Amino acid sequence: HLMPLDWASSTGNLAFAQIELADRTDDLPLAREALANLTLAEQALRDGGHIPSAGTFARQIPDAQALVERLSQGPQPT
């Protein structure tokens, strides 16, 4: 069962990078992918009993949701 947990950790870490890049480049599709990856990673780790690791990703989900929301609204006037 280690492989799914390794996948989940890698996917969650990838999501962190995707969030950063999506935020810097205003890339909505990438932000959505990051949110999906975070959610999948969190659930897989939780299901696997790795609650602390799941919590690490779960805490980032609201920020990813906020980024998706912000980018969904389009460019903001400066």
Secondary structure, 3 states (H helix, E strand, C coil): CHHHHHHHHHHHHHHHHHHHHHHHHCCHHHHHHHHHHHHHHHHHHHHCCCHHHHHHHHCCHHHHHHHHHHHHCCCCCC
